Amino acid sequence: MSFQRLVVVAALAGSLAGVLLAVVHQIATVPLILQAEAFEETTQTSTSAGSEHEHDHHTAAAWQPHDGFERIGVTALTDVATGIGFALLLVALSELCGQRLNWRRGLYWGLGGFAAVSLAPALGLPPELPGTEAAALLDRQLWWVATVVLTGMGLGLVFLVRKPLPALAGFALIALPHLYGAPQPSVQGSLAPAELARQFALAATLSSLVFWVVMGMLAGFFQQRLTAAPSVRESAAV
Protein backbone atom coordinates (compact mmCIF):
# COMPACT_ATOMS: atom_id res chain seq x y z
CA MET A 1 0.00 0.00 0.00
CA SER A 2 1.32 3.42 -0.93
CA PHE A 3 2.23 5.96 1.73
CA GLN A 4 -0.60 8.23 0.62
CA ARG A 5 -3.18 5.50 1.06
CA LEU A 6 -1.65 4.53 4.39
CA VAL A 7 -2.13 8.08 5.64
CA VAL A 8 -5.70 8.21 4.32
CA VAL A 9 -6.59 4.92 6.04
CA ALA A 10 -5.06 6.11 9.30
CA ALA A 11 -6.82 9.47 9.10
CA LEU A 12 -10.24 7.92 8.44
CA ALA A 13 -9.98 5.11 11.00
CA GLY A 14 -8.25 7.23 13.64
CA SER A 15 -10.67 10.15 13.33
CA LEU A 16 -13.78 8.00 13.63
CA ALA A 17 -12.36 5.93 16.49
CA GLY A 18 -11.17 9.13 18.19
CA VAL A 19 -14.65 10.65 18.02
CA LEU A 20 -16.08 7.47 19.52
CA LEU A 21 -13.45 7.55 22.26
CA ALA A 22 -14.35 11.16 23.06
CA VAL A 23 -18.01 10.17 23.48
CA VAL A 24 -17.09 7.19 25.65
CA HIS A 25 -14.85 9.40 27.79
CA GLN A 26 -17.67 11.86 28.41
CA ILE A 27 -19.92 9.03 29.53
CA ALA A 28 -17.55 6.72 31.40
CA THR A 29 -14.48 8.58 32.70
CA VAL A 30 -15.15 12.32 32.82
CA PRO A 31 -17.81 12.07 35.57
CA LEU A 32 -15.34 10.13 37.72
CA ILE A 33 -12.62 12.72 37.08
CA LEU A 34 -14.99 15.51 38.10
CA GLN A 35 -15.76 13.67 41.35
CA ALA A 36 -12.05 13.29 42.06
CA GLU A 37 -11.46 16.97 41.34
CA ALA A 38 -14.22 17.82 43.82
CA PHE A 39 -12.37 15.85 46.51
CA GLU A 40 -9.16 17.63 45.54
CA GLU A 41 -10.77 21.06 45.80
CA THR A 42 -12.29 20.19 49.18
CA THR A 43 -8.86 19.22 50.48
CA GLN A 44 -7.31 22.42 49.15
CA THR A 45 -9.85 24.62 50.92
CA SER A 46 -8.79 23.11 54.24
CA THR A 47 -5.13 24.12 53.82
CA SER A 48 -3.56 27.22 55.32
CA ALA A 49 -3.90 30.64 53.72
CA GLY A 50 -0.25 30.63 52.69
CA SER A 51 -0.56 27.25 50.99
CA GLU A 52 -3.69 28.40 49.18
CA HIS A 53 -1.90 31.49 47.91
CA GLU A 54 1.01 29.39 46.66
CA HIS A 55 -1.36 26.94 44.92
CA ASP A 56 -3.31 29.74 43.25
CA HIS A 57 -0.11 31.28 41.96
CA HIS A 58 1.02 27.93 40.56
CA THR A 59 -2.36 27.23 38.94
CA ALA A 60 -2.47 30.66 37.30
CA ALA A 61 0.83 29.95 35.58
CA ALA A 62 -0.51 26.87 33.77
CA TRP A 63 -3.40 27.12 31.30
CA GLN A 64 -6.28 24.73 31.75
CA PRO A 65 -9.51 24.53 29.72
CA HIS A 66 -12.64 25.78 31.46
CA ASP A 67 -15.36 23.30 32.35
CA GLY A 68 -18.08 22.86 29.78
CA PHE A 69 -17.74 23.23 26.02
CA GLU A 70 -14.06 24.25 26.08
CA ARG A 71 -13.01 21.23 28.12
CA ILE A 72 -15.13 18.86 26.03
CA GLY A 73 -13.67 20.31 22.84
CA VAL A 74 -10.06 20.00 24.00
CA THR A 75 -10.68 16.42 25.12
CA ALA A 76 -12.29 15.53 21.78
CA LEU A 77 -9.45 17.06 19.76
CA THR A 78 -6.91 15.19 21.87
CA ASP A 79 -8.76 11.91 21.39
CA VAL A 80 -9.00 12.39 17.61
CA ALA A 81 -5.30 13.29 17.34
CA THR A 82 -4.42 10.27 19.46
CA GLY A 83 -6.62 8.07 17.28
CA ILE A 84 -4.94 9.21 14.07
CA GLY A 85 -1.48 8.71 15.55
CA PHE A 86 -2.17 5.20 16.81
CA ALA A 87 -3.97 4.25 13.59
CA LEU A 88 -0.96 5.37 11.55
CA LEU A 89 1.30 3.27 13.77
CA LEU A 90 -0.97 0.22 13.54
CA VAL A 91 -1.34 0.35 9.75
CA ALA A 92 2.38 0.97 9.23
CA LEU A 93 3.39 -1.93 11.48
CA SER A 94 0.93 -4.29 9.80
CA GLU A 95 2.37 -3.34 6.40
CA LEU A 96 5.95 -3.89 7.62
CA CYS A 97 4.92 -7.33 8.89
CA GLY A 98 3.32 -8.19 5.56
CA GLN A 99 -0.18 -8.26 7.04
CA ARG A 100 -2.70 -6.79 4.59
CA LEU A 101 -5.63 -5.79 6.79
CA ASN A 102 -9.32 -6.49 6.46
CA TRP A 103 -11.85 -5.85 9.19
CA ARG A 104 -11.27 -9.22 10.88
CA ARG A 105 -7.49 -9.02 10.81
CA GLY A 106 -7.78 -5.39 11.89
CA LEU A 107 -9.73 -6.59 14.92
CA TYR A 108 -6.83 -8.86 15.91
CA TRP A 109 -4.32 -6.06 15.43
CA GLY A 110 -6.53 -3.76 17.46
CA LEU A 111 -6.61 -6.27 20.31
CA GLY A 112 -2.83 -6.51 20.10
CA GLY A 113 -2.52 -2.74 20.23
CA PHE A 114 -4.78 -2.63 23.27
CA ALA A 115 -2.72 -5.31 25.01
CA ALA A 116 0.57 -3.53 24.31
CA VAL A 117 -0.39 0.12 24.77
CA SER A 118 -3.10 -0.04 27.43
CA LEU A 119 -3.47 -3.35 29.25
CA ALA A 120 0.18 -4.24 29.88
CA PRO A 121 1.18 -0.78 31.20
CA ALA A 122 -1.99 -0.62 33.30
CA LEU A 123 -0.93 -3.76 35.17
CA GLY A 124 1.93 -1.77 36.68
CA LEU A 125 0.67 1.80 36.40
CA PRO A 126 -3.14 1.82 36.52
CA PRO A 127 -4.93 4.90 35.16
CA GLU A 128 -4.93 7.48 37.96
CA LEU A 129 -7.40 10.09 39.10
CA PRO A 130 -6.37 13.67 39.97
CA GLY A 131 -4.93 13.89 43.45
CA THR A 132 -3.21 10.49 43.35
CA GLU A 133 0.39 10.15 44.55
CA ALA A 134 2.68 9.00 41.76
CA ALA A 135 6.33 8.30 41.10
CA ALA A 136 8.54 10.71 39.16
CA LEU A 137 7.09 11.48 35.74
CA LEU A 138 10.24 10.58 33.78
CA ASP A 139 10.51 7.19 35.52
CA ARG A 140 6.89 6.39 34.70
CA GLN A 141 7.29 7.49 31.08
CA LEU A 142 10.40 5.35 30.56
CA TRP A 143 8.75 2.30 32.10
CA TRP A 144 5.62 2.86 30.01
CA VAL A 145 7.58 3.12 26.75
CA ALA A 146 9.68 0.06 27.59
CA THR A 147 6.56 -1.93 28.48
CA VAL A 148 4.79 -0.98 25.24
CA VAL A 149 7.81 -1.84 23.07
CA LEU A 150 8.62 -5.13 24.81
CA THR A 151 4.99 -6.23 24.87
CA GLY A 152 4.55 -5.39 21.18
CA MET A 153 7.71 -7.31 20.27
CA GLY A 154 6.61 -10.23 22.42
CA LEU A 155 3.17 -10.40 20.84
CA GLY A 156 4.78 -10.32 17.40
CA LEU A 157 7.02 -13.27 18.25
CA VAL A 158 4.10 -15.24 19.68
CA PHE A 159 1.42 -14.59 17.07
CA LEU A 160 3.33 -13.74 13.89
CA VAL A 161 6.35 -16.04 14.00
CA ARG A 162 4.43 -18.95 15.57
CA LYS A 163 7.40 -21.14 16.44
CA PRO A 164 8.18 -22.58 19.88
CA LEU A 165 11.46 -20.85 20.67
CA PRO A 166 10.40 -17.39 19.41
CA ALA A 167 7.14 -17.81 21.32
CA LEU A 168 9.03 -18.51 24.55
CA ALA A 169 11.18 -15.46 23.90
CA GLY A 170 8.01 -13.47 23.27
CA PHE A 171 6.47 -14.47 26.60
CA ALA A 172 9.74 -13.56 28.31
CA LEU A 173 9.71 -10.09 26.73
CA ILE A 174 6.10 -9.55 27.81
CA ALA A 175 6.90 -10.53 31.40
CA LEU A 176 10.20 -8.62 31.65
CA PRO A 177 8.92 -5.11 32.55
CA HIS A 178 6.59 -6.57 35.20
CA LEU A 179 9.40 -8.62 36.71
CA TYR A 180 11.47 -5.44 36.86
CA GLY A 181 8.55 -3.58 38.41
CA ALA A 182 6.84 -0.29 37.66
CA PRO A 183 8.08 2.83 39.49
CA GLN A 184 6.03 3.53 42.59
CA PRO A 185 5.75 6.62 44.81
CA SER A 186 7.49 6.60 48.16
CA VAL A 187 4.12 7.24 49.84
CA GLN A 188 0.94 5.65 48.54
CA GLY A 189 -2.14 7.82 48.76
CA SER A 190 -5.03 9.45 46.97
CA LEU A 191 -7.44 12.25 47.79
CA ALA A 192 -10.28 10.31 46.15
CA PRO A 193 -11.78 7.17 47.72
CA ALA A 194 -10.24 3.85 46.72
CA GLU A 195 -13.53 2.65 45.21
CA LEU A 196 -13.65 5.69 42.92
CA ALA A 197 -10.08 4.99 41.80
CA ARG A 198 -10.98 1.37 40.99
CA GLN A 199 -14.01 2.47 38.99
CA PHE A 200 -11.89 4.93 37.03
CA ALA A 201 -9.16 2.37 36.26
CA LEU A 202 -11.79 -0.08 34.99
CA ALA A 203 -13.66 2.56 32.96
CA ALA A 204 -10.46 3.90 31.39
CA THR A 205 -9.27 0.39 30.47
CA LEU A 206 -12.60 -0.60 28.93
CA SER A 207 -12.75 2.70 27.03
CA SER A 208 -9.33 1.94 25.60
CA LEU A 209 -10.46 -1.56 24.62
CA VAL A 210 -13.44 -0.15 22.71
CA PHE A 211 -11.20 2.40 20.98
CA TRP A 212 -8.56 -0.11 19.84
CA VAL A 213 -11.07 -2.70 18.65
CA VAL A 214 -13.08 -0.17 16.64
CA MET A 215 -9.98 1.53 15.29
CA GLY A 216 -8.44 -1.76 14.17
CA MET A 217 -11.62 -2.88 12.45
CA LEU A 218 -12.05 0.48 10.72
CA ALA A 219 -8.43 0.47 9.58
CA GLY A 220 -8.89 -2.97 8.07
CA PHE A 221 -12.18 -1.98 6.44
CA PHE A 222 -10.81 1.21 4.85
CA GLN A 223 -7.58 -0.46 3.77
CA GLN A 224 -9.49 -3.25 2.05
CA ARG A 225 -11.79 -0.80 0.30
CA LEU A 226 -9.02 1.51 -0.88
CA THR A 227 -6.86 -1.39 -2.01
CA ALA A 228 -9.70 -2.91 -4.01
CA ALA A 229 -10.76 0.40 -5.55
CA PRO A 230 -8.14 0.55 -8.38
CA SER A 231 -8.85 -3.03 -9.55
CA VAL A 232 -12.56 -2.25 -9.61
CA ARG A 233 -11.99 0.80 -11.81
CA GLU A 234 -9.64 -1.11 -14.10
CA SER A 235 -12.14 -3.96 -14.56
CA ALA A 236 -14.87 -1.45 -15.30
CA ALA A 237 -12.68 0.21 -17.93
CA VAL A 238 -12.02 -3.13 -19.61
JOQUI-V112894 format. One record per run of one state. SS is the DSSP state (2 for helix, 1 for strand, 0 for the rest). FROM is the first residue (numbers start at 0). LEN is the number of residues. If there is no record, write none. Layout:
# JOQUI-V112894
ss->SS from->FROM len->LEN
ss->SS from->FROM len->LEN
This chain:
# JOQUI-V112894
ss->0 from->0 len->2
ss->2 from->2 len->26
ss->0 from->28 len->1
ss->2 from->29 len->16
ss->0 from->45 len->3
ss->2 from->48 len->13
ss->0 from->61 len->7
ss->2 from->68 len->28
ss->0 from->96 len->6
ss->2 from->102 len->22
ss->0 from->124 len->7
ss->1 from->131 len->1
ss->0 from->132 len->4
ss->2 from->136 len->25
ss->0 from->161 len->2
ss->2 from->163 len->17
ss->0 from->180 len->9
ss->1 from->189 len->1
ss->0 from->190 len->3
ss->2 from->193 len->44
ss->0 from->237 len->1
